[in-house]
Amino acid sequence: MDIVNFFESVEGTWFSQRTIHQVSAQQSQTGQTTLAITRLSPDAAPVKTLCEKFAADPTQTVMALEMRPEGGDPAVLVALHGDGSSGPFLSHTPDGGMTQGEYRLEDDVLTLVSQVQGMKAEERLWYLNPNLRMRTCLVDQPDGTQLAAFCSEIRRGVTRSAS
């Protein structure tokens, strides 16, 4: 699978079940949501705005996605051209945070790594089948606190083929 195919495969509506664990406090939190992921064109306003913020050329967009949790505000992810299986990405979160990082696709696993104000995040996404994906995220905060998250996500609205 190449990077464009991988990003195209995330489009859709997903039921997401997650567990977040604060390592040092030995506390866990669970939750679930529905997440709608849609593709944005390179000339869409959120893509242009994000690219302008980081002085990036929106015509270098490999894929841009809007991720909207049920009842929430959207996040935007813009992947830019790199060497084919890796490159830079830009993101904008609902709380106004903007991040720049690197993506890498290896063995059909997408890894997103970013660092902001001393905090490092590494997120990995992979598929067990086209309608079931897994996501992990490890966050190292400047104060030494570590967070780990695991999500299993099932694509909604898939029709079963006739046998």
Residue frames relative to the residue before (quaternion, step in Angstrom):
aa qw qx qy qz dx dy dz
M 1.0000 0.0000 0.0000 0.0000 0.00 0.00 0.00
D 0.2628 -0.7526 0.5759 0.1816 3.59 -0.97 0.81
I 0.7319 -0.4602 0.2789 0.4180 3.56 -1.30 0.28
V 0.6402 0.5166 -0.3374 0.4576 3.61 0.97 -0.76
N 0.6502 0.5066 -0.3176 0.4688 3.60 0.93 -0.87
F 0.6366 0.5309 -0.3362 0.4470 3.57 0.96 -0.83
F 0.6928 0.4676 -0.2879 0.4675 3.59 0.81 -0.96
E 0.6247 0.5294 -0.3449 0.4588 3.60 1.03 -0.71
S 0.6606 0.5399 -0.3086 0.4205 3.59 1.03 -0.77
V 0.6335 0.5414 -0.3523 0.4258 3.63 1.16 -0.28
E 0.4919 0.6590 -0.4440 0.3558 3.60 1.20 -0.23
G 0.5581 0.5953 -0.4580 0.3527 3.54 -1.10 0.72
T 0.5084 -0.5944 0.5142 0.3519 3.51 -1.36 -0.23
W 0.1039 -0.8229 0.5583 -0.0186 3.53 -0.71 1.16
F 0.2880 -0.6797 0.6410 0.2105 3.55 -1.16 0.71
S 0.0899 -0.8238 0.5597 -0.0047 3.56 -0.58 1.18
Q 0.0750 -0.7617 0.6434 0.0182 3.53 -0.90 1.02
R 0.0080 -0.8443 0.5328 -0.0568 3.58 -0.60 1.13
T 0.1428 -0.7248 0.6651 0.1089 3.47 -1.39 0.46
I 0.0997 -0.7697 0.6295 0.0360 3.55 -0.91 1.00
H 0.0925 -0.8084 0.5813 0.0041 3.55 -0.83 1.03
Q 0.2256 -0.7353 0.6240 0.1381 3.57 -0.84 1.03
V 0.4057 -0.7830 0.4196 0.2148 3.53 -0.24 1.37
S 0.7292 0.4541 -0.2729 0.4331 3.61 0.64 -1.05
A 0.7224 0.4182 -0.2417 0.4948 3.59 1.04 -0.73
Q 0.3091 -0.7720 0.4949 0.2522 3.58 1.29 -0.21
Q 0.4701 0.6440 -0.4563 0.3950 3.56 0.98 0.94
S 0.1276 -0.7875 0.6001 0.0585 3.55 -1.03 0.82
Q 0.1201 -0.7597 0.6371 0.0508 3.50 -1.25 0.59
T 0.1363 -0.7924 0.5901 0.0722 3.57 -0.94 0.84
G 0.0919 0.7905 -0.6029 0.0555 3.53 -1.24 0.40
Q 0.1523 -0.7663 0.6140 0.1122 3.49 -1.32 0.14
T 0.0262 0.7823 -0.6211 0.0392 3.52 -1.23 0.57
T 0.3782 -0.6401 0.5967 0.3020 3.51 -1.37 0.08
L 0.1290 -0.8024 0.5826 0.0089 3.52 -0.84 1.07
A 0.1560 -0.7780 0.6041 0.0736 3.59 -0.71 1.11
I 0.0702 -0.7957 0.6016 0.0003 3.57 -0.73 1.10
T 0.0145 0.8016 -0.5948 0.0595 3.55 -0.71 1.15
R 0.4926 -0.6513 0.5005 0.2876 3.52 -1.20 0.64
L 0.1880 -0.7534 0.6201 0.1124 3.55 -1.13 0.75
S 0.4437 -0.6665 0.5184 0.3002 3.57 -1.09 0.62
P 0.6392 -0.5511 0.3731 0.3854 3.60 -1.16 0.52
D 0.7135 0.4281 -0.2730 0.4828 3.60 1.16 -0.45
A 0.3916 0.7036 -0.4917 0.3314 3.61 1.26 0.28
A 0.6253 -0.5911 0.3638 0.3566 3.58 -1.01 0.83
P 0.6769 0.4826 -0.3381 0.4411 3.68 0.78 -0.80
V 0.6311 0.5257 -0.3290 0.4661 3.60 1.09 -0.70
K 0.6639 0.5055 -0.2997 0.4625 3.57 0.88 -0.96
T 0.6559 0.5214 -0.3080 0.4507 3.59 0.92 -0.92
L 0.6751 0.4920 -0.2909 0.4665 3.56 0.90 -0.94
C 0.6544 0.5057 -0.3094 0.4694 3.58 0.95 -0.85
E 0.6326 0.5289 -0.3335 0.4569 3.60 0.98 -0.81
K 0.6288 0.5591 -0.3307 0.4274 3.59 0.96 -0.89
F 0.7792 0.3045 -0.1515 0.5264 3.59 1.02 -0.82
A 0.4466 -0.7134 0.4306 0.3259 3.59 1.29 0.30
A 0.3991 0.6892 -0.4895 0.3550 3.57 0.98 0.93
D 0.4621 -0.6708 0.5141 0.2686 3.55 -1.21 0.61
P 0.3844 -0.7533 0.4795 0.2342 3.64 -0.48 1.13
T 0.5915 0.5672 -0.3817 0.4275 3.63 1.16 -0.38
Q 0.6226 0.5261 -0.3347 0.4728 3.60 1.29 -0.18
T 0.3889 0.7405 -0.4620 0.2949 3.60 1.29 0.24
V 0.2979 -0.7183 0.6046 0.1728 3.56 -0.90 1.01
M 0.7638 -0.1577 0.1554 0.6063 3.56 0.93 -0.98
A 0.0801 -0.7625 0.6399 0.0511 3.56 -1.12 0.73
L 0.0692 -0.8125 0.5786 -0.0160 3.53 -0.89 1.01
E 0.2115 -0.7129 0.6493 0.1594 3.52 -1.24 0.64
M 0.1078 -0.7861 0.6078 0.0305 3.57 -0.87 1.02
R 0.0081 -0.8268 0.5595 -0.0577 3.55 -0.46 1.23
P 0.2672 -0.7557 0.5740 0.1673 3.59 -0.59 1.12
E 0.6360 -0.5393 0.3910 0.3896 3.55 -1.14 0.63
G 0.8451 0.1072 -0.1132 0.5114 3.56 -0.74 1.11
G 0.6836 0.4836 -0.2856 0.4662 3.59 1.23 0.16
D 0.5948 -0.5499 0.4506 0.3751 3.51 -1.37 0.02
P 0.5331 -0.6748 0.4137 0.2987 3.58 -1.08 0.67
A 0.2626 -0.6709 0.6621 0.2062 3.49 -1.41 0.38
V 0.2115 -0.7662 0.5941 0.1235 3.58 -1.18 0.56
L 0.0794 -0.7695 0.6329 0.0315 3.55 -1.06 0.86
V 0.0574 -0.7831 0.6193 0.0019 3.57 -0.86 1.01
A 0.1414 -0.7699 0.6191 0.0635 3.57 -0.69 1.13
L 0.2058 -0.7928 0.5670 0.0869 3.56 -0.84 1.02
H 0.6541 -0.5199 0.3738 0.4027 3.56 -1.22 0.51
G 0.0251 -0.7657 0.6427 -0.0084 3.50 -1.13 0.83
D 0.7814 -0.3088 0.2356 0.4884 3.56 -0.81 -0.99
G 0.7232 -0.3997 0.2409 0.5091 3.61 1.21 0.31
S 0.8122 0.1262 -0.0655 0.5659 3.59 0.81 -0.93
S 0.7758 0.1811 -0.1407 0.5878 3.59 1.26 0.02
G 0.1927 0.7757 -0.5860 0.1331 3.52 -1.27 0.41
P 0.6542 -0.5103 0.3725 0.4157 3.57 -1.26 -0.11
F 0.0850 -0.7591 0.6377 0.0996 3.54 -1.29 0.43
L 0.2289 -0.7308 0.6295 0.1314 3.50 -1.34 0.48
S 0.0038 0.8086 -0.5882 -0.0153 3.59 -1.03 0.62
H 0.1593 -0.7432 0.6451 0.0784 3.49 -1.32 0.58
T 0.2048 -0.7980 0.5594 0.0911 3.57 -0.71 1.09
P 0.6720 -0.5230 0.3336 0.4045 3.60 -1.17 0.45
D 0.6714 0.4955 -0.3084 0.4567 3.62 1.10 -0.57
G 0.6299 -0.5698 0.3183 0.4210 3.59 1.28 0.20
G 0.4833 0.6741 -0.4320 0.3540 3.58 1.26 -0.04
M 0.1112 -0.7741 0.6209 0.0532 3.53 -1.04 0.85
T 0.0725 -0.8132 0.5765 -0.0311 3.52 -0.88 1.04
Q 0.1536 -0.7303 0.6570 0.1073 3.50 -1.26 0.61
G 0.1150 0.8039 -0.5746 0.1021 3.57 -0.94 0.84
E 0.4861 -0.6300 0.5147 0.3191 3.52 -1.32 -0.39
Y 0.1771 -0.7489 0.6255 0.1291 3.57 -1.13 0.71
R 0.0378 -0.7698 0.6370 0.0129 3.54 -1.25 0.54
L 0.1428 -0.7641 0.6246 0.0751 3.58 -0.95 0.93
E 0.1167 0.7789 -0.5985 0.1467 3.54 -0.61 1.23
D 0.8453 -0.0221 -0.0195 0.5335 3.58 -0.80 1.04
D 0.6554 -0.5498 0.2822 0.4342 3.58 1.02 0.94
V 0.5701 0.5159 -0.4063 0.4938 3.60 1.16 0.63
L 0.2279 -0.7686 0.5860 0.1178 3.56 -0.77 1.07
T 0.0846 -0.7812 0.6181 0.0225 3.56 -0.88 1.02
L 0.1079 -0.7686 0.6298 0.0300 3.56 -0.92 1.03
V 0.0225 -0.8023 0.5960 -0.0228 3.59 -0.70 1.08
S 0.0846 0.7901 -0.6024 0.0752 3.57 -0.90 0.96
Q 0.1373 -0.7569 0.6327 0.0891 3.52 -1.30 0.48
V 0.0516 0.7832 -0.6145 0.0802 3.55 -0.88 1.04
Q 0.8563 -0.1028 0.0418 0.5044 3.57 -0.83 1.03
G 0.7685 -0.3835 0.1858 0.4772 3.56 0.81 1.03
M 0.6212 0.5113 -0.3474 0.4817 3.59 1.25 -0.06
K 0.1357 -0.7848 0.6012 0.0650 3.58 -0.92 0.93
A 0.0586 -0.7894 0.6110 0.0073 3.56 -0.93 0.95
E 0.0345 -0.7701 0.6369 0.0096 3.55 -1.05 0.84
E 0.0466 -0.8002 0.5973 -0.0283 3.55 -0.60 1.21
R 0.0977 -0.7821 0.6144 0.0357 3.56 -1.00 0.87
L 0.0709 -0.7862 0.6139 0.0056 3.57 -1.05 0.91
W 0.1296 0.7758 -0.6109 0.0900 3.57 -1.02 0.82
Y 0.3979 -0.7203 0.5309 0.2024 3.54 -1.30 0.46
L 0.3032 -0.7058 0.6082 0.2001 3.53 -1.13 0.77
N 0.7285 -0.1102 0.0283 0.6755 3.53 1.33 -0.51
P 0.7354 -0.4545 0.2411 0.4411 3.64 -1.14 0.26
N 0.7716 0.3388 -0.1806 0.5071 3.61 1.15 -0.50
L 0.6968 0.3591 -0.2656 0.5612 3.58 1.26 0.34
R 0.0592 0.8056 -0.5854 0.0697 3.54 -0.59 1.14
M 0.2934 -0.7244 0.6033 0.1586 3.50 -1.33 0.49
R 0.0620 -0.7788 0.6240 0.0191 3.53 -1.19 0.67
T 0.0237 -0.7627 0.6455 0.0327 3.55 -1.03 0.80
C 0.0461 -0.7778 0.6258 0.0367 3.54 -1.20 0.52
L 0.0942 -0.7593 0.6428 0.0373 3.54 -1.01 0.95
V 0.0568 -0.7987 0.5989 -0.0120 3.55 -0.82 1.05
D 0.1242 -0.7524 0.6449 0.0515 3.54 -0.88 1.06
Q 0.1917 -0.8030 0.5576 0.0870 3.57 -0.57 1.18
P 0.6782 -0.5329 0.3218 0.3905 3.59 -1.16 0.56
D 0.6868 0.4810 -0.2880 0.4627 3.60 1.08 -0.65
G 0.6197 -0.5650 0.3339 0.4304 3.58 1.30 0.13
T 0.4891 0.6556 -0.4313 0.3808 3.58 1.28 -0.15
Q 0.1341 -0.7831 0.6033 0.0699 3.56 -1.02 0.83
L 0.1229 -0.7579 0.6381 0.0570 3.52 -1.12 0.84
A 0.0771 -0.7638 0.6390 0.0473 3.53 -1.10 0.74
A 0.0500 -0.7967 0.6023 0.0079 3.58 -0.96 0.86
F 0.0741 -0.7590 0.6455 0.0422 3.53 -1.20 0.70
C 0.0325 -0.7856 0.6179 -0.0081 3.55 -0.94 0.96
S 0.1087 -0.7160 0.6800 0.1146 3.52 -1.15 0.70
E 0.0764 -0.8250 0.5595 -0.0233 3.54 -0.82 1.04
I 0.1540 -0.7809 0.6041 0.0401 3.52 -0.93 1.05
R 0.4223 -0.6989 0.5170 0.2567 3.55 -0.85 1.00
R 0.2723 -0.7631 0.5689 0.1411 3.57 -0.93 0.95
G 0.7780 0.3785 -0.2546 0.4320 3.51 -1.26 0.39
V 0.4416 0.6722 -0.4752 0.3567 3.56 1.21 0.40
T 0.2637 -0.7600 0.5722 0.1596 3.54 -0.87 0.93
R 0.4539 -0.6830 0.5047 0.2696 3.54 -1.01 0.85
S 0.4178 -0.7062 0.5070 0.2640 3.59 -0.89 0.88
A 0.5590 -0.6065 0.4483 0.3446 3.56 -1.15 0.64
S 0.3144 -0.7628 0.5376 0.1741 3.59 -0.92 0.89
